[in-house]
Amino acid sequence: MQTSLENLQQEVRLWQARYEEARDNLHNFEILLRKLDSQCEAYVCVKKNLEEEKYKLRSRILTLAKTNSWLLNENEDKARHL
């Protein structure tokens, strides 16, 4: 009977150790999840800023292309008049 009790106590200690390990793993995963969540939020902000900058640059390119076309036409007109 004493051996049976000792075996049960040993098994309880084993399960307690497994529980503590699982609890620690869960805690570490929760910390990692919070870090990843923060990184994702930062990347979303960066992506939004990049998309806004891309829109501004496209507008600027279109404006410059129109100005360039206008200047080319002006130069051609001046060259014809010379």
PyMOL commands that set and color helices and strands:
alter all, ss='L'
color gray80, all
select helices_A, chain A and resi 2-81
alter helices_A, ss='H'
color red, helices_A
deselect
rebuild
show_as cartoon
